[in-house]
Amino acid sequence: MITLVGEIVDKMMDNPADDLFGGYYPFLRRLVIPFVLLMIFFFVYDLSNGSALLSAIFTGFSIGPLLILERLMIIYLIKQNLNENRQ
């Protein structure tokens, strides 16, 4: 099935997650996720007595769970906002 670029842009524009935190969600996402990954790297670096390779591997494996946690948080907040709007 061929998708037109306009349809993809429409899906991006209608994303309800962009309305979270007063519209600041895309900006916060671009700041918080790299910051959390850096903190994980430095924490593992400190625990492993300076092994950058081990820290990089562990940080790389934590990207998937971090993005899943973010997605779950978005789903929870969107459902919470919908319930507040219904009442």
N, CA, C and O atoms as a Tinker XYZ file with bonds, in Angstrom:
   348  protein
     1  N      0.841000   -1.163000    0.000000    73     2
     2  CA     0.000000    0.000000    0.000000    64     1     3
     3  C      0.896000    1.239000    0.000000    63     2     4     5
     4  O      1.856000    1.318000    0.766000    81     3
     5  N      0.585000    2.176000   -0.838000    73     3     6
     6  CA     1.380000    3.393000   -0.958000    64     5     7
     7  C      0.767000    4.469000   -0.066000    63     6     8     9
     8  O     -0.431000    4.746000   -0.127000    81     7
     9  N      1.614000    5.060000    0.754000    73     7    10
    10  CA     1.153000    6.155000    1.614000    64     9    11
    11  C      1.707000    7.459000    1.073000    63    10    12    13
    12  O      2.888000    7.565000    0.743000    81    11
    13  N      0.867000    8.408000    0.991000    73    11    14
    14  CA     1.299000    9.709000    0.521000    64    13    15
    15  C      1.947000   10.484000    1.652000    63    14    16    17
    16  O      1.636000   10.276000    2.825000    81    15
    17  N      2.840000   11.369000    1.292000    73    15    18
    18  CA     3.545000   12.161000    2.301000    64    17    19
    19  C      2.554000   13.012000    3.089000    63    18    20    21
    20  O      2.734000   13.222000    4.288000    81    19
    21  N      1.531000   13.492000    2.437000    73    19    22
    22  CA     0.523000   14.309000    3.121000    64    21    23
    23  C     -0.183000   13.544000    4.221000    63    22    24    25
    24  O     -0.502000   14.109000    5.267000    81    23
    25  N     -0.434000   12.250000    3.993000    73    23    26
    26  CA    -1.081000   11.432000    5.021000    64    25    27
    27  C     -0.171000   11.249000    6.234000    63    26    28    29
    28  O     -0.635000   11.267000    7.374000    81    27
    29  N      1.120000   11.074000    5.982000    73    27    30
    30  CA     2.069000   10.926000    7.082000    64    29    31
    31  C      2.149000   12.217000    7.887000    63    30    32    33
    32  O      2.191000   12.186000    9.117000    81    31
    33  N      2.170000   13.350000    7.191000    73    31    34
    34  CA     2.211000   14.640000    7.877000    64    33    35
    35  C      0.933000   14.852000    8.682000    63    34    36    37
    36  O      0.988000   15.382000    9.792000    81    35
    37  N     -0.217000   14.448000    8.142000    73    35    38
    38  CA    -1.482000   14.576000    8.869000    64    37    39
    39  C     -1.464000   13.754000   10.157000    63    38    40    41
    40  O     -1.954000   14.203000   11.193000    81    39
    41  N     -0.892000   12.540000   10.087000    73    39    42
    42  CA    -0.807000   11.712000   11.289000    64    41    43
    43  C      0.088000   12.367000   12.332000    63    42    44    45
    44  O     -0.202000   12.303000   13.526000    81    43
    45  N      1.167000   12.993000   11.891000    73    43    46
    46  CA     2.059000   13.659000   12.827000    64    45    47
    47  C      1.392000   14.884000   13.441000    63    46    48    49
    48  O      1.594000   15.172000   14.621000    81    47
    49  N      0.612000   15.595000   12.665000    73    47    50
    50  CA    -0.026000   16.814000   13.160000    64    49    51
    51  C     -1.163000   16.496000   14.120000    63    50    52    53
    52  O     -1.472000   17.308000   14.992000    81    51
    53  N     -1.790000   15.334000   13.980000    73    51    54
    54  CA    -2.904000   14.959000   14.834000    64    53    55
    55  C     -2.470000   14.145000   16.043000    63    54    56    57
    56  O     -3.311000   13.529000   16.697000    81    55
    57  N     -1.199000   14.126000   16.353000    73    55    58
    58  CA    -0.679000   13.345000   17.462000    64    57    59
    59  C     -1.137000   13.955000   18.784000    63    58    60    61
    60  O     -0.751000   15.080000   19.101000    81    59
    61  N     -1.958000   13.233000   19.570000    73    59    62
    62  CA    -2.441000   13.807000   20.835000    64    61    63
    63  C     -1.346000   13.949000   21.884000    63    62    64    65
    64  O     -1.526000   14.678000   22.859000    81    63
    65  N     -0.219000   13.271000   21.705000    73    63    66
    66  CA     0.864000   13.391000   22.675000    64    65    67
    67  C      1.496000   14.778000   22.641000    63    66    68    69
    68  O      2.080000   15.221000   23.629000    81    67
    69  N      1.382000   15.461000   21.506000    73    67    70
    70  CA     1.974000   16.793000   21.400000    64    69    71
    71  C      1.257000   17.814000   22.281000    63    70    72    73
    72  O      1.807000   18.882000   22.552000    81    71
    73  N      0.047000   17.508000   22.730000    73    71    74
    74  CA    -0.708000   18.421000   23.574000    64    73    75
    75  C     -0.373000   18.258000   25.059000    63    74    76    77
    76  O     -0.830000   19.042000   25.892000    81    75
    77  N      0.421000   17.243000   25.384000    73    75    78
    78  CA     0.763000   17.011000   26.786000    64    77    79
    79  C      1.691000   18.104000   27.302000    63    78    80    81
    80  O      2.463000   18.691000   26.543000    81    79
    81  N      1.607000   18.360000   28.568000    73    79    82
    82  CA     2.435000   19.353000   29.259000    64    81    83
    83  C      2.311000   20.719000   28.605000    63    82    84    85
    84  O      3.298000   21.443000   28.472000    81    83
    85  N      1.118000   21.065000   28.204000    73    83    86
    86  CA     0.869000   22.373000   27.628000    64    85    87
    87  C      1.494000   22.584000   26.265000    63    86    88    89
    88  O      1.754000   23.721000   25.872000    81    87
    89  N      1.737000   21.508000   25.538000    73    87    90
    90  CA     2.347000   21.609000   24.223000    64    89    91
    91  C      3.861000   21.540000   24.245000    63    90    92    93
    92  O      4.496000   21.580000   23.192000    81    91
    93  N      4.448000   21.436000   25.423000    73    91    94
    94  CA     5.904000   21.378000   25.545000    64    93    95
    95  C      6.458000   19.964000   25.442000    63    94    96    97
    96  O      7.669000   19.780000   25.559000    81    95
    97  N      5.622000   18.971000   25.230000    73    95    98
    98  CA     6.084000   17.586000   25.222000    64    97    99
    99  C      7.181000   17.313000   24.193000    63    98   100   101
   100  O      8.185000   16.698000   24.554000    81    99
   101  N      7.048000   17.735000   22.928000    73    99   102
   102  CA     8.135000   17.438000   21.969000    64   101   103
   103  C      9.474000   18.041000   22.401000    63   102   104   105
   104  O     10.524000   17.421000   22.231000    81   103
   105  N      9.431000   19.239000   22.953000    73   103   106
   106  CA    10.656000   19.883000   23.435000    64   105   107
   107  C     11.234000   19.127000   24.627000    63   106   108   109
   108  O     12.439000   18.883000   24.684000    81   107
   109  N     10.380000   18.756000   25.579000    73   107   110
   110  CA    10.845000   18.034000   26.761000    64   109   111
   111  C     11.393000   16.659000   26.398000    63   110   112   113
   112  O     12.366000   16.194000   26.992000    81   111
   113  N     10.768000   16.015000   25.423000    73   111   114
   114  CA    11.227000   14.687000   25.003000    64   113   115
   115  C     12.652000   14.754000   24.456000    63   114   116   117
   116  O     13.476000   13.880000   24.727000    81   115
   117  N     12.921000   15.791000   23.694000    73   115   118
   118  CA    14.252000   15.928000   23.114000    64   117   119
   119  C     15.302000   16.307000   24.149000    63   118   120   121
   120  O     16.497000   16.149000   23.901000    81   119
   121  N     14.879000   16.798000   25.293000    73   119   122
   122  CA    15.821000   17.106000   26.364000    64   121   123
   123  C     15.954000   15.975000   27.376000    63   122   124   125
   124  O     17.063000   15.643000   27.795000    81   123
   125  N     14.840000   15.388000   27.768000    73   123   126
   126  CA    14.839000   14.427000   28.865000    64   125   127
   127  C     15.450000   13.091000   28.467000    63   126   128   129
   128  O     16.237000   12.535000   29.233000    81   127
   129  N     15.118000   12.561000   27.307000    73   127   130
   130  CA    15.620000   11.234000   26.926000    64   129   131
   131  C     17.149000   11.216000   26.811000    63   130   132   133
   132  O     17.769000   10.310000   27.368000    81   131
   133  N     17.784000   12.161000   26.121000    73   131   134
   134  CA    19.257000   12.141000   26.118000    64   133   135
   135  C     19.853000   12.352000   27.508000    63   134   136   137
   136  O     20.881000   11.759000   27.835000    81   135
   137  N     19.217000   13.191000   28.329000    73   135   138
   138  CA    19.712000   13.420000   29.684000    64   137   139
   139  C     19.654000   12.131000   30.500000    63   138   140   141
   140  O     20.602000   11.809000   31.216000    81   139
   141  N     18.557000   11.396000   30.396000    73   139   142
   142  CA    18.424000   10.132000   31.129000    64   141   143
   143  C     19.464000    9.127000   30.640000    63   142   144   145
   144  O     20.061000    8.414000   31.446000    81   143
   145  N     19.685000    9.066000   29.334000    73   143   146
   146  CA    20.693000    8.147000   28.801000    64   145   147
   147  C     22.098000    8.522000   29.282000    63   146   148   149
   148  O     22.899000    7.642000   29.597000    81   147
   149  N     22.395000    9.810000   29.339000    73   147   150
   150  CA    23.691000   10.233000   29.875000    64   149   151
   151  C     23.841000    9.867000   31.345000    63   150   152   153
   152  O     24.911000    9.440000   31.778000    81   151
   153  N     22.770000   10.036000   32.108000    73   151   154
   154  CA    22.833000    9.692000   33.527000    64   153   155
   155  C     23.032000    8.184000   33.721000    63   154   156   157
   156  O     23.770000    7.759000   34.610000    81   155
   157  N     22.372000    7.387000   32.888000    73   155   158
   158  CA    22.578000    5.930000   32.958000    64   157   159
   159  C     24.022000    5.595000   32.629000    63   158   160   161
   160  O     24.639000    4.770000   33.303000    81   159
   161  N     24.569000    6.231000   31.590000    73   159   162
   162  CA    25.955000    5.975000   31.199000    64   161   163
   163  C     26.906000    6.317000   32.348000    63   162   164   165
   164  O     27.772000    5.516000   32.698000    81   163
   165  N     26.743000    7.501000   32.930000    73   163   166
   166  CA    27.652000    7.913000   34.005000    64   165   167
   167  C     27.491000    7.046000   35.247000    63   166   168   169
   168  O     28.475000    6.758000   35.928000    81   167
   169  N     26.275000    6.631000   35.547000    73   167   170
   170  CA    26.031000    5.774000   36.706000    64   169   171
   171  C     26.722000    4.419000   36.531000    63   170   172   173
   172  O     27.395000    3.937000   37.443000    81   171
   173  N     26.551000    3.809000   35.358000    73   171   174
   174  CA    27.191000    2.512000   35.100000    64   173   175
   175  C     28.707000    2.685000   35.005000    63   174   176   177
   176  O     29.453000    1.809000   35.442000    81   175
   177  N     29.169000    3.794000   34.445000    73   175   178
   178  CA    30.596000    4.076000   34.359000    64   177   179
   179  C     31.212000    4.133000   35.759000    63   178   180   181
   180  O     32.301000    3.611000   35.997000    81   179
   181  N     30.500000    4.768000   36.661000    73   179   182
   182  CA    30.989000    4.858000   38.042000    64   181   183
   183  C     30.960000    3.488000   38.730000    63   182   184   185
   184  O     31.901000    3.129000   39.438000    81   183
   185  N     29.897000    2.735000   38.525000    73   183   186
   186  CA    29.792000    1.410000   39.160000    64   185   187
   187  C     30.805000    0.412000   38.602000    63   186   188   189
   188  O     31.256000   -0.482000   39.319000    81   187
   189  N     31.166000    0.561000   37.319000    73   187   190
   190  CA    32.075000   -0.407000   36.698000    64   189   191
   191  C     33.535000    0.016000   36.790000    63   190   192   193
   192  O     34.386000   -0.537000   36.093000    81   191
   193  N     33.829000    0.980000   37.635000    73   191   194
   194  CA    35.196000    1.457000   37.850000    64   193   195
   195  C     35.858000    1.961000   36.570000    63   194   196   197
   196  O     37.029000    1.677000   36.320000    81   195
   197  N     35.113000    2.701000   35.768000    73   195   198
   198  CA    35.682000    3.361000   34.607000    64   197   199
   199  C     35.671000    2.573000   33.319000    63   198   200   201
   200  O     36.441000    2.890000   32.412000    81   199
   201  N     34.844000    1.572000   33.199000    73   199   202
   202  CA    34.771000    0.804000   31.957000    64   201   203
   203  C     33.768000    1.467000   31.007000    63   202   204   205
   204  O     32.555000    1.313000   31.152000    81   203
   205  N     34.300000    2.200000   30.042000    73   203   206
   206  CA    33.436000    2.903000   29.088000    64   205   207
   207  C     32.708000    1.914000   28.174000    63   206   208   209
   208  O     31.570000    2.158000   27.773000    81   207
   209  N     33.363000    0.802000   27.847000    73   207   210
   210  CA    32.732000   -0.191000   26.977000    64   209   211
   211  C     31.508000   -0.805000   27.644000    63   210   212   213
   212  O     30.452000   -0.917000   27.022000    81   211
   213  N     31.643000   -1.196000   28.887000    73   211   214
   214  CA    30.510000   -1.768000   29.621000    64   213   215
   215  C     29.387000   -0.747000   29.782000    63   214   216   217
   216  O     28.209000   -1.084000   29.667000    81   215
   217  N     29.761000    0.494000   30.048000    73   215   218
   218  CA    28.762000    1.557000   30.201000    64   217   219
   219  C     28.011000    1.803000   28.900000    63   218   220   221
   220  O     26.794000    1.985000   28.906000    81   219
   221  N     28.736000    1.807000   27.786000    73   219   222
   222  CA    28.102000    2.034000   26.481000    64   221   223
   223  C     27.163000    0.892000   26.126000    63   222   224   225
   224  O     26.070000    1.122000   25.611000    81   223
   225  N     27.583000   -0.334000   26.398000    73   223   226
   226  CA    26.729000   -1.489000   26.107000    64   225   227
   227  C     25.461000   -1.450000   26.942000    63   226   228   229
   228  O     24.367000   -1.652000   26.415000    81   227
   229  N     25.591000   -1.194000   28.230000    73   227   230
   230  CA    24.425000   -1.153000   29.109000    64   229   231
   231  C     23.491000   -0.010000   28.712000    63   230   232   233
   232  O     22.271000   -0.175000   28.704000    81   231
   233  N     24.060000    1.139000   28.386000    73   231   234
   234  CA    23.238000    2.279000   27.969000    64   233   235
   235  C     22.513000    1.973000   26.662000    63   234   236   237
   236  O     21.350000    2.340000   26.495000    81   235
   237  N     23.189000    1.311000   25.748000    73   235   238
   238  CA    22.553000    0.926000   24.492000    64   237   239
   239  C     21.388000   -0.018000   24.698000    63   238   240   241
   240  O     20.356000    0.097000   24.037000    81   239
   241  N     21.560000   -0.964000   25.630000    73   239   242
   242  CA    20.462000   -1.895000   25.923000    64   241   243
   243  C     19.321000   -1.226000   26.688000    63   242   244   245
   244  O     18.214000   -1.764000   26.727000    81   243
   245  N     19.564000   -0.078000   27.288000    73   243   246
   246  CA    18.501000    0.589000   28.041000    64   245   247
   247  C     17.663000    1.528000   27.175000    63   246   248   249
   248  O     16.666000    2.069000   27.652000    81   247
   249  N     18.043000    1.730000   25.924000    73   247   250
   250  CA    17.275000    2.628000   25.049000    64   249   251
   251  C     15.881000    2.072000   24.790000    63   250   252   253
   252  O     14.901000    2.813000   24.867000    81   251
   253  N     15.774000    0.785000   24.484000    73   251   254
   254  CA    14.470000    0.168000   24.209000    64   253   255
   255  C     13.515000    0.264000   25.388000    63   254   256   257
   256  O     12.395000    0.751000   25.229000    81   255
   257  N     13.934000   -0.192000   26.580000    73   255   258
   258  CA    13.034000   -0.069000   27.731000    64   257   259
   259  C     12.667000    1.374000   28.067000    63   258   260   261
   260  O     11.557000    1.644000   28.525000    81   259
   261  N     13.604000    2.304000   27.837000    73   259   262
   262  CA    13.307000    3.712000   28.094000    64   261   263
   263  C     12.220000    4.224000   27.155000    63   262   264   265
   264  O     11.324000    4.951000   27.584000    81   263
   265  N     12.292000    3.853000   25.885000    73   263   266
   266  CA    11.271000    4.289000   24.927000    64   265   267
   267  C      9.926000    3.616000   25.197000    63   266   268   269
   268  O      8.879000    4.232000   24.999000    81   267
   269  N      9.943000    2.357000   25.646000    73   267   270
   270  CA     8.696000    1.681000   26.018000    64   269   271
   271  C      8.068000    2.354000   27.226000    63   270   272   273
   272  O      6.854000    2.549000   27.270000    81   271
   273  N      8.894000    2.710000   28.210000    73   271   274
   274  CA     8.387000    3.410000   29.395000    64   273   275
   275  C      7.791000    4.756000   29.012000    63   274   276   277
   276  O      6.762000    5.159000   29.555000    81   275
   277  N      8.432000    5.454000   28.079000    73   275   278
   278  CA     7.895000    6.735000   27.618000    64   277   279
   279  C      6.537000    6.546000   26.943000    63   278   280   281
   280  O      5.608000    7.318000   27.178000    81   279
   281  N      6.430000    5.522000   26.111000    73   279   282
   282  CA     5.172000    5.260000   25.414000    64   281   283
   283  C      4.052000    4.927000   26.401000    63   282   284   285
   284  O      2.928000    5.403000   26.246000    81   283
   285  N      4.356000    4.112000   27.414000    73   283   286
   286  CA     3.361000    3.779000   28.438000    64   285   287
   287  C      2.924000    5.020000   29.205000    63   286   288   289
   288  O      1.748000    5.171000   29.534000    81   287
   289  N      3.881000    5.914000   29.490000    73   287   290
   290  CA     3.544000    7.151000   30.193000    64   289   291
   291  C      2.627000    8.017000   29.333000    63   290   292   293
   292  O      1.684000    8.619000   29.846000    81   291
   293  N      2.896000    8.082000   28.040000    73   291   294
   294  CA     2.050000    8.874000   27.133000    64   293   295
   295  C      0.638000    8.305000   27.093000    63   294   296   297
   296  O     -0.336000    9.053000   27.173000    81   295
   297  N      0.524000    6.992000   26.969000    73   295   298
   298  CA    -0.799000    6.359000   26.930000    64   297   299
   299  C     -1.559000    6.644000   28.210000    63   298   300   301
   300  O     -2.748000    6.962000   28.172000    81   299
   301  N     -0.880000    6.533000   29.345000    73   299   302
   302  CA    -1.530000    6.798000   30.632000    64   301   303
   303  C     -1.991000    8.249000   30.722000    63   302   304   305
   304  O     -3.118000    8.511000   31.142000    81   303
   305  N     -1.136000    9.193000   30.333000    73   303   306
   306  CA    -1.496000   10.610000   30.434000    64   305   307
   307  C     -2.611000   10.981000   29.465000    63   306   308   309
   308  O     -3.473000   11.792000   29.805000    81   307
   309  N     -2.612000   10.401000   28.264000    73   307   310
   310  CA    -3.686000   10.701000   27.308000    64   309   311
   311  C     -5.017000   10.168000   27.827000    63   310   312   313
   312  O     -6.038000   10.850000   27.734000    81   311
   313  N     -5.010000    8.936000   28.380000    73   311   314
   314  CA    -6.250000    8.388000   28.945000    64   313   315
   315  C     -6.728000    9.215000   30.120000    63   314   316   317
   316  O     -7.930000    9.420000   30.293000    81   315
   317  N     -5.790000    9.691000   30.931000    73   315   318
   318  CA    -6.155000   10.512000   32.076000    64   317   319
   319  C     -6.772000   11.838000   31.611000    63   318   320   321
   320  O     -7.754000   12.305000   32.189000    81   319
   321  N     -6.198000   12.438000   30.572000    73   319   322
   322  CA    -6.752000   13.682000   30.033000    64   321   323
   323  C     -8.125000   13.462000   29.426000    63   322   324   325
   324  O     -8.994000   14.324000   29.557000    81   323
   325  N     -8.348000   12.317000   28.755000    73   323   326
   326  CA    -9.661000   12.044000   28.181000    64   325   327
   327  C    -10.702000   11.859000   29.278000    63   326   328   329
   328  O    -11.830000   12.334000   29.148000    81   327
   329  N    -10.331000   11.170000   30.363000    73   327   330
   330  CA   -11.270000   10.991000   31.473000    64   329   331
   331  C    -11.610000   12.310000   32.139000    63   330   332   333
   332  O    -12.756000   12.505000   32.545000    81   331
   333  N    -10.657000   13.222000   32.267000    73   331   334
   334  CA   -10.919000   14.530000   32.853000    64   333   335
   335  C    -11.832000   15.365000   31.963000    63   334   336   337
   336  O    -12.663000   16.125000   32.462000    81   335
   337  N    -11.682000   15.228000   30.654000    73   335   338
   338  CA   -12.500000   15.999000   29.726000    64   337   339
   339  C    -13.938000   15.477000   29.675000    63   338   340   341
   340  O    -14.859000   16.240000   29.380000    81   339
   341  N    -14.139000   14.197000   29.957000    73   339   342
   342  CA   -15.490000   13.629000   29.932000    64   341   343
   343  C    -16.313000   14.070000   31.144000    63   342   344   345
   344  O    -17.536000   14.178000   31.058000    81   343
   345  N    -15.664000   14.317000   32.238000    73   343   346
   346  CA   -16.407000   14.634000   33.469000    64   345   347
   347  C    -16.831000   16.047000   33.520000    63   346   348
   348  O    -17.464000   16.467000   34.489000    81   347
